[in-house]
Amino acid sequence: MASGHEMIVILDFGSQYTQLIARRVREQNVYCEILPFNADLSKLADRRVMGYILSGGPASVLEDGSPKLPVTFFDTTLPVLGICYGLQLMALQLGGRLSRAEYREYGRAIIDISAPNRLLKGVASRSQVWMSHGDSVDALPSGFAKLATTSDIPYAAVADDKRRFYGVQFHPEVMHTTEGTKILRNFLFDICGLAGDWTTESFIESSVRQLRETIGKDKVILGISGGVDSTVAATLLHKAVGNQMTAIFVNNGLLRKNEYEEVIASYETLGINLRAVDASKLFLDGLAGVIDPEQKRKIIGRTFIEVFEKAAREVGDARYLAQGTLYPDVIESTRFKGPSATIKSHHNVGGLPEKMHLKVVEPLRELFKDEVRALGRKLGLDESFIGRHPFPGPGLAVRVIGEITEDRLRVLRDADAIYISELRTSGQYDKIWQAFAVLLPVQSVGVMGDMRTYENVIALRAVTSTDGMTADWARIPDDILARISNRIINEVRGVNRVCYDVSSKPPATIEWE
């Protein structure tokens, strides 16, 4: 849908910061895409590519088998910015020399600008940056000039103005590089000559036009969770094709307190064609006695497909299936990365198109989470809804640790509702990325009304984050936590102890299962 926009291509060498580069570029109203370093760039011939950014990466450029670019890549007439590994690779492949440091340089450093250049225009002569590298450039290729140094490395920033090749040894995309945004803006606007035409308004206009062209007069169905992503997708589709789109909402019995009724009411207010299916008994019967979290996810996924497929047949004659795929999902399926362990499987509708012979449309596949929220605001969704915390596809199944029963779900729903209500009332909710209660599979001794009790333990989880990839536990004031704990123990039958989770991600995950 962004084929008409100017764009930057980010070639990914496996850096943990690659998505952050893309987010920083998008913040400047510039469209960009992340591609693996070995992508076939000839496929971009009909796109308005205005420049390249080479990401960092965990490997050493000097290692055998480390990622390299075809030598012909540097025949490009487009500007190139190499970041960390990207700088080292560019220097080596163009005839420079690298050395392997005895110790990896990681953390804050100060650069001293030694030569004026448009890449560093407006940057203070001494500026804090963030380093993360093992190798460094010893000798520059022909045509390059030194722009900045640090106390440890001679080439912290370099430029070949004639070919418009630039490199920085530090990471301008991270917040610890205090003037990193200026450097990226200089590259995007002064060097690449971009206009900054990637806006929410332009996305809505082009998306509506292309959805209408693609879907025509056919019917489209969309599975919704009631969360931000699926509701924004539903609202955008409704704007494009009206009642040709039917949103299907399945109650899996694992929703939060009153959520099924609230979602139905909100979709009626939005005027969106909704088919709600209460299949809670079917899901809970299937989950009876199951404790293993992966098994829970598989049962929920299997049952969801069964229920969704039946509801879709009742809509009749649908030719398209809309999915709420976001850009991070696209990146993860294509980016350069080494083998990694599966931490947990994800519950989605990925298996539906093959079974149902439907064509897929993904109206949000070019957007990051924060861009989806901005889109929702432009589409007129209420701010209290746009700011809702993420909720997992398997719902409360991964927050009831151990066996799932109606009574255990009741305990968790009531505790979670009190927790979220108090966070909203105290003004803490919008400061937190995600907050929720967890019901533990243990009981503890307590004393209530001079009577000994042996009841459930609730753990409270709240984290701060920008994208959910890393997270820190939220510092909720003690008096607010005390009030939450007091209310849960007093008001939720079956709970006599409340704990607060002070683990960060990594090493912990945000969800408990």
N, C-alpha and C positions, 0 to 999 in steps of 0.2 A: 504493500500500500504506500510505501515511501519512495517508489521508483522515480517519481518526478522531482524529488528533493536533492539538493546538494548533499554530499555525504563524505565522511571520513571512514576509511577502512582501518581497523585495528587488527594487526596480525599478532596472534596469541602464541607466546612461547611458554605458556604454562604458569605465568605469574599468579600469585594469590590476589594481586591488585588489578587484574585485567578488567574485571567488571567495573571496578571503581573508575578506571580511565574512561570507560564508556559513559558512566553516569556523569562524570565531570564535563565531558564533551556535550552530552545532552542538555546539561544545565545551562549551556550557552546557546540553546535553541539551534544546535547543529545536530543533524541526524548522523548516526554512526552505526556500524555493524562490526561485530567481532568475528573474525574468521581464523581457522587454524593457520599456522605459519606456512603450511604446504598447500593451501587452497589454490584451486585453479582460477587465477585472477582474470583470465580471458573471459570468464562468464560474466564479468562486470562491465563488459565493453559498452553495453547500452545504458549503464548507470552513470550518474553525474558525480563520479569520484573526484574529489578535489585534493586529496592528500592521504598519506599513510602514517600511522603511528605503530612502531614496533615495541611490543610490550617487554617487560622484564621476564625473567624465568629462573627456575631453580637450578638449572644445569650450569656447568662451566663451558663457555664457548671453546675452551682449549681441550675439552674431553673428546675422545673419539666417539662418534655417533651422536654428538649434541646437535640440536636443531640448527639448520642452516637455511639460507635463502638461495635460490638459483642466482648465479652471478649476474644473469641478465636482468634480474629485478632492479638493479641499480642503474639500468639504462633508462629508467622512468624519467619523464619530464615533470612529474608531480613532486611536491615537497614531501620530505620524509623526516619524522622526528623519532629518534631512537631513545628509549628509556632504559637505563641500566643494562640488562642483557642486550637490548636492542642497539644501544650505543656500541657496546663491545663487539657485537656481531658485525655491525656496519664498519667499524674501524678495521677489524681483522680482514673482512672480505674485500675491502677497498685498498689493502696494502699496508695498513698500520701494524702496530705490534702491541701485544698484551703481555701482562705478567700476572702470575697467580700469587695472590697475597698469602702470607703465612697465616694470618687471622682474618676471618670474615669481618667486614665493617658493617655494623648494624646499629641504627639509632640516629640520634640528632647529630648534625654537623653544621658548621658555618662555611658558606661559600664566600669567597672574595672575588668580585667581578674585576677582571683585568683588562677587558676590552669592551667598548660599547657595541651593541648589536641589537637588531630589532627583536630577536628572540627574548632578550632580557630587558626590553624597554620598560621603564617604570619600576624595575626591581631595585631595591636598595643595594648599595655597593657591598654591604655585608648583610647576609640573609640566612636565616635558619632553614635547613633542608633535612630530609629523611633519607638515610642511606641503608641499603640492604644488598651487599655484593661481596664477592670473594675475589674476583679478578678486577684489574683496572688497566686503562690504556697507558702504555709507556711511550709510544711514538705515534703521531697522527699520520693518516694517509695524506698524500699529496692533495693540495687544495683546501685543506682544513686549517682553521685557526683556533687557538685557545681563547675561550671567553671567560672562564672562571676556574678557580682552584680551591682546594681546602688545605688544611694543614697536613693532610695525609696523602692526597692525590693531586697530580699536576694538571689533570684534565677533568674537571667536574662538569664543564659545559663546553661544547665545541660547535663550530659551524663551518660549512662550505657554502657561502652565500651564492656563488655562481650556480651551483647545481641545486641549491635550496635543500641541502642535507644538514640536519641539526641533531645534536645528541646531548643528553644530560645523564650523568652517572647516578643521580638521585631520583626520587619518585615525586614528581610535581603533583600527582593526583591525590596524595594523602594529606590529611589536615596538618600534620606536623611540618610539612613544607609550607611555611607561612605565606609565601607569595607564589605558590604553585599555580593558582588560578590565573594570575597575570601571565605567567609563562605559557600556559595552555591557550589563553585568549590571544596572545601575541602570535602563536603558531597558527591558530585557526583563522584569525581575521587579517593580521598584517602580512603573514607569509602565504597562507593558502587562499586568501581573498574571499572567504566565505561571507555570505549575507546574513546567516542565522535565520533561516526560513522554516525551521522545524518548531512549530508551536502547537498547542493543544487545539486551537481553532482550526489550523490547517489540517491536523490529523482527523478531526471530526468530519470536515468537509470532504477530504479524499476518501476516508473510510466509508462514509455513507454512500458516496458515488460508486465506489467499487463493490460494496455489498449489494447494492441494487443491480449493478451490471451482472454480478456473479449469480445471484439467487433468482433474478427475474421475477416471475410470478409463482415460483414454486414455494412449497412450505419448508420451514426450517424448525428444528427442535433444539432445545438447549437444556441440559441438566443444570439446575441451580442449587446452590447450598444455602442461599440467603446471605452469604458473605459478600465482601466488597467486590472481588473480582468478577464473580458470576453475575452479580446485579448490575455492575457497570456494563458488562458484555450484553446482558439482556436489554438494558436501556438503549445502548447504541444500536443494537439490532432492531429494536422496536422503532427507533427514529428512522431507520433505513427502510424497513419493510412492513412495519405495523403489525397487524394481526396475522400476517403470514408466519410469524414466529410464535411458537408455543414454548413457554418455559415449563419444565417438568421438575417438580419439587418432591423429593421422596423423604418421608419421615422414617428414618431408620431406628427410631426409638432411642437414639443416642444424642439427641439435641439438648441444648441448654433449657433451663426452666422457661416455659411459655413460648419457646422460640418458634415452634410450628405455627401457632396461631398468629404470632407477630409478623412472621414472614408473609403469610397469606394476606394479612391486612395491608402490609406495606406495598405489596405488588398490586393489590386492588387500587390503592391510592395512585400508583404510578400508571395505571391503565394498561398494564402488561397482561397479555393473555397467559393465564397460569393454570396448569393441571397439577393439583396437589394429590399425592398418594400416601395414605397412612399405612405403611407396611411394618410398623414397629414390632408387632407380634412375630412376624416372619423372621425378622432379624434377631430378635432376642431369643426365639426358640433355637435358631441356628447357633447362637453363641453360648447357650446353656452349658455350664461346666467347663468351658474353654478358658485356660489361664495364659497360655503362650501368646505374646503380643503379635508375633508374625502370623500365627494361626488366626487370631482375631481379624487382622487386616485382610487376610485371604478370604475368610468367610464373608466379611462385609463387602469386599469387592465383587465376589461372585454373586451374592444376593442382590447387590445394587444393579448389576447388569441384567439379571433376571427381571427385576421389578421395572427397571427403566425401559427395557425392550418391550415389555407388555404395554406400558403406558404409551410408548411411541407408536405402537401398532394401533392403539385406540385413537390417536390423533389422525392417522390415515394419510397415505400418499405423501409423506415428507420425503424430500430428496436430499436435504442437507442436515448435517449434524454440526452445530456450533460448539466449540470448546473454548474454555477460558485459559488457554495456554498463554503464558507470559514469556517475555524475552529471556529471562534467566533459564527457563526450561529449554528453550531453543539452544542457548549457548551450551548448556550442560550436555546436550545430545550431540554436539558437533565439535566442541573445543578440543584443543590439544591438551592431553593430560595423560599421566601414567596410570597404571592399574591401581584401583582403590577398592577397599572393602565396602560392601553394601551395609550401611548402618541400619537402614530400615526401608522396607518397601513403601511405595506411595499408592494411596487409593485414588484412582481417577477413572475416567471412562475411556482409557486408551484402547480397550479391547472391543469397543462397540462398532466402529465403522466396518470392520471386516465381517462381523456377524450380521449386521443390518444392511450392508450394501449401500451405505450413505456416503455422499461426498462431504468432506470436512471443510468448514470455514472457521478460522481462528482470528476473530477481530482484534484481539489484544496481543498478538504474538510479537509485536514490535516494541512493546512497552515494559519498562521496569515497574515495580510495585508503586513507587511514588508517583510515576506518571499516570498509572491507573487511577490513583486517588485524585490527581489534578483533573483528569478526564471526567471523573464522576462529578466533581464540582461544576465543571463547565456544562455538564448535562443536567444540572439542577438537582442532584441528589443532596439530601440534608447532611449538614456537616457532622451531626452526631452519628450518622450512619457511616459516612466516609472514614471517620476516625476509628471505626471498630477494630479491635485487635484481631489478628489472624486466628482462625479456628481450624483444627485438623480435619481432614476428610473423614477419618473413622470416628470423629466426634468424641464423646465421653468414653468410648471403649478403651482409649489409650490413657485415660485419666482415672479410670477405675482400675487400679492395679490388682490383678487377680481375677476371680470369678465375677461375672456381670450378672446381677439380679435386679429386679425392679426396686427392691428396698435399698440396695447399695447405690443405684442410680438416683433414687430420691434423696438420699443423704448428700451425695455430691452436688446435685442440682441446687439444693437449698443452701449449702455452704457457699458454693460458687456465686449464687445470686447475691448473697449478703456481701461477699468480698468485692464484687464488681460495683455494687451499689455504693459501698463506702468509698471506694477509689474515686468514683464519679463525684460524690458529694464533697469529698475533701480536695478536689482539684488535682488529684494524682493521676487519674486515668490517662489523660492526654500526654503525660510525661513519660509514659511507659509503652514499650513496643508490644508486649504481650503479658497478660496476667491471667492466672487461672488457679483453681483449687484442684488438688489430687487426693483421692481416697486411697489410703495405704492398706495393704492386706495384713495389718497387725492391729491388735487391740491393746489398750493400756489401762492400768489401774488408776482410778480417780475417786474423789469424794464429792458427792453432790447431795446437799441437804442431810448431812450426817450419815449418808448411806454410801457404802462402798460400791463403785461402778467398775465395769470392765467393758469399755466401749471403743469406738473407732477413733483413728487418728487422721486428721486432715493436714496435708502439707500445702502451703501457699507458695506459688511461684510467680515472680514478676521480674522481667528483664528489660534492659535498655539495649537498643540496637538500631542500626540504620537499614539493614536488609535481611536480618535473621541469620546471616552466614556466621557471624560471631556475635556474642552477646555477653553482657555483664549483669549481675544481679542488681536490681533496683534498690536504692537506699530510701525506702519508705520510712517516714518519721515514726519513732517509737509509739507516740500516742495514738497514731492512726492504726498501727498494727495491733496495739492493745485493744482498741475499740472493736476491730474486726474479730479478733480472737474471742473477746467477751461475748459478742453477739452470736457468733457461730456456736459456741459451747452452750449458751443459754437458750438459743432458739432452734437449733437443729437437733432433733431427737436422735440419739445414738452416737453423739460425738462428745468426748470429754478431754480432748487434747488437740492443740493446733501448733504446727511447727512452720518456720519460714526457711525456704531453700536459699542458701547463699553460695551456690555453685555458678561458675561462669562457663560459657561455651567458647572454645573447648576448655577443659576436657569433657564436661557434661554436655548433653544436648538440652535444648529448651524444653521439649516435652519429656516426660519420664519414660515413655515407651514409644 
